[in-house]
Every structure is written in C-alpha cells, then in structure tokens.
Amino acid sequence: MIDTTGNPARKNHLVTGMSCDHCAAGITEELLQVPGVSDVDVDVAKGTVTVDGAELDDALLRAAIVEAGYEVRGSVAA
C-alpha cells in the first residue's frame, strides 16, 4: 500500500500461538527485515501485531509472521 499523504502506513494483524516475550521478539525480528517496516509492536496478551512503515506489503508481513512460526488469523482496523 502506498500512502499518498506521506504519512506512515499501519497494519494490524491477529496472530495465534504467541505466549511470551520470546514469541514477541521472534516476530519482531522477522518483521523488521521486511522492506518498509520501521516499527513493530507485539501485544502477546491481545494476540495482536502492529506494524508501522511506508509502502507496507501485507503479503510480506504475513509471510514474515508465518516464518517466525505463528499463524495470522486476520487483520484488525488500524
């Protein structure tokens, strides 16, 4: 997605299988390797992952979460 306003984009995903800070660290590490990602916030208790950046490719974000070993159950409003 390209944000024509010049503002960073935000993507929120529901993720299952997270249970600790180690889980959050693994997901964060994978997502920070995706082009355009500038910040990642993982809320293990809520099962959400929020990604900020520019021109974020949702398919690449989902693939990174899966690569970290977790399942993306859907997206939530930013």
ROMARVEX-164555 format. One record per residue (C-alpha): residue number from 1; residue in three letters; x negated, y, z. Coordinates in steps of 0.001 Angstrom, whole numbers, plus 500000, padded with zeros to 6 digits. Layout:
BEGIN
{NUM 'ala' {X Y Z}}
...
This chain:
BEGIN
{1 'met' {500000 500000 500000}}
{2 'ile' {498683 503436 499119}}
{3 'asp' {499812 506229 501399}}
{4 'thr' {500111 509296 499177}}
{5 'thr' {500363 511633 502188}}
{6 'gly' {496754 510974 503136}}
{7 'asn' {497794 509506 506470}}
{8 'pro' {496539 506127 507567}}
{9 'ala' {498853 503188 506991}}
{10 'arg' {500045 500948 509824}}
{11 'lys' {501083 497297 509578}}
{12 'asn' {502620 495316 512441}}
{13 'his' {502854 491537 512472}}
{14 'leu' {504402 488965 514804}}
{15 'val' {501814 486278 515484}}
{16 'thr' {502206 482968 517313}}
{17 'gly' {499620 480901 519128}}
{18 'met' {497838 483721 520977}}
{19 'ser' {497352 483182 524693}}
{20 'cys' {494268 485096 525869}}
{21 'asp' {491673 487805 525254}}
{22 'his' {489594 485326 523266}}
{23 'cys' {492503 484969 520831}}
{24 'ala' {492735 488749 520507}}
{25 'ala' {489004 489030 519894}}
{26 'gly' {489063 486399 517150}}
{27 'ile' {491939 488064 515323}}
{28 'thr' {490336 491495 515694}}
{29 'glu' {487022 490228 514328}}
{30 'glu' {488684 488740 511240}}
{31 'leu' {490873 491769 510555}}
{32 'leu' {488019 494267 510837}}
{33 'gln' {486414 492509 507853}}
{34 'val' {489414 493313 505618}}
{35 'pro' {488823 496325 503348}}
{36 'gly' {490574 499470 504559}}
{37 'val' {491087 498340 508166}}
{38 'ser' {489980 500988 510666}}
{39 'asp' {491582 499769 513909}}
{40 'val' {493246 496648 515298}}
{41 'asp' {495424 496355 518406}}
{42 'val' {496430 492885 519580}}
{43 'asp' {499119 492545 522256}}
{44 'val' {498944 488921 523352}}
{45 'ala' {501914 489226 525725}}
{46 'lys' {504230 490566 522992}}
{47 'gly' {502718 488446 520215}}
{48 'thr' {502049 491462 518021}}
{49 'val' {499100 492612 515960}}
{50 'thr' {498967 496230 514783}}
{51 'val' {496528 497211 512059}}
{52 'asp' {495674 500788 511071}}
{53 'gly' {493788 501791 507970}}
{54 'ala' {494041 503008 504429}}
{55 'glu' {495452 501133 501436}}
{56 'leu' {496099 498006 503506}}
{57 'asp' {496825 494825 501579}}
{58 'asp' {499393 492844 503575}}
{59 'ala' {498396 489541 501947}}
{60 'leu' {494765 490040 503003}}
{61 'leu' {495810 490947 506543}}
{62 'arg' {497956 487826 506828}}
{63 'ala' {495159 485681 505386}}
{64 'ala' {492706 487051 507978}}
{65 'ile' {495094 486198 510821}}
{66 'val' {495521 482672 509455}}
{67 'glu' {491720 482371 509047}}
{68 'ala' {491412 483209 512751}}
{69 'gly' {493669 480214 513464}}
{70 'tyr' {497059 481799 514091}}
{71 'glu' {500427 481905 512339}}
{72 'val' {502069 485074 511087}}
{73 'arg' {505798 484809 511845}}
{74 'gly' {506799 488081 510224}}
{75 'ser' {506419 491825 510208}}
{76 'val' {507885 494428 512518}}
{77 'ala' {508608 498100 511878}}
{78 'ala' {505635 500405 512376}}
